[in-house]
Amino acid sequence: MKPNNLATLQDQLWKIGAFKGIKDRHGRESTYDTAVDGIEGNMTRTAIANAKKMGYDVSSGTLRKPSKTIEMT
């Protein structure tokens, strides 16, 4: 597989656990090979949504965990 930006993002999503519990189109638990394929599909969109729920910012094909800011009142 030729690396691309989407595959890099998928790899990052895999490493943070965003694909955990996601099933592939055959109803099997996702594996690294089915998750990191360079194709945007339902699994990738669900993993992005999971990452956002975990507090990550996913924009322009990059994944970042925003630093926590303390609001002074």
C-alpha positions as CSV (number, residue, x, y, z in Angstrom):
1,M,0.0,0.0,0.0
2,K,1.3,3.4,-0.9
3,P,1.3,5.8,2.1
4,N,-1.0,8.8,1.8
5,N,-2.4,11.4,4.2
6,L,-5.5,9.5,4.9
7,A,-3.6,6.3,5.8
8,T,-1.4,8.4,8.1
9,L,-4.5,9.8,9.8
10,Q,-6.0,6.3,10.1
11,D,-2.7,5.0,11.7
12,Q,-2.9,7.8,14.2
13,L,-6.5,7.0,14.9
14,W,-5.6,3.4,15.4
15,K,-2.8,4.3,17.8
16,I,-5.1,6.3,20.1
17,G,-7.7,3.5,20.1
18,A,-10.4,5.3,18.0
19,F,-11.1,2.1,16.0
20,K,-11.8,0.1,19.2
21,G,-15.2,-1.6,18.9
22,I,-15.7,-0.7,15.3
23,K,-16.8,-3.6,13.0
24,D,-15.8,-4.0,9.4
25,R,-18.3,-4.5,6.6
26,H,-18.3,-8.2,7.3
27,G,-19.3,-7.7,11.0
28,R,-15.8,-8.6,12.3
29,E,-13.8,-6.6,14.8
30,S,-11.5,-4.1,12.9
31,T,-7.9,-5.0,12.5
32,Y,-5.0,-2.7,11.7
33,D,-5.1,-3.9,8.1
34,T,-8.8,-3.2,7.7
35,A,-8.7,0.1,9.5
36,V,-5.5,1.6,7.9
37,D,-6.3,1.1,4.2
38,G,-6.1,4.7,2.9
39,I,-9.8,4.6,2.0
40,E,-12.4,6.9,3.7
41,G,-15.4,4.9,4.6
42,N,-17.8,4.3,7.5
43,M,-15.1,2.9,9.8
44,T,-12.8,5.9,9.3
45,R,-15.7,8.4,9.8
46,T,-16.7,6.5,13.0
47,A,-13.1,6.5,14.2
48,I,-12.9,10.3,13.6
49,A,-16.1,10.8,15.6
50,N,-14.7,8.6,18.4
51,A,-11.5,10.7,18.4
52,K,-13.5,13.9,18.7
53,K,-15.4,12.4,21.6
54,M,-12.0,11.7,23.2
55,G,-11.0,15.3,22.9
56,Y,-8.9,15.2,19.8
57,D,-9.2,17.8,17.0
58,V,-9.3,16.3,13.6
59,S,-8.9,18.8,10.8
60,S,-7.2,18.9,7.4
61,G,-6.1,15.3,7.8
62,T,-4.3,15.8,11.0
63,L,-5.0,14.7,14.5
64,R,-4.1,16.8,17.6
65,K,-5.0,16.7,21.2
66,P,-5.7,20.2,22.2
67,S,-3.7,21.4,25.2
68,K,-5.8,21.9,28.3
69,T,-6.2,25.5,29.2
70,I,-7.1,26.7,32.6
71,E,-9.7,29.4,32.7
72,M,-9.1,32.0,35.4
73,T,-12.2,33.6,36.9
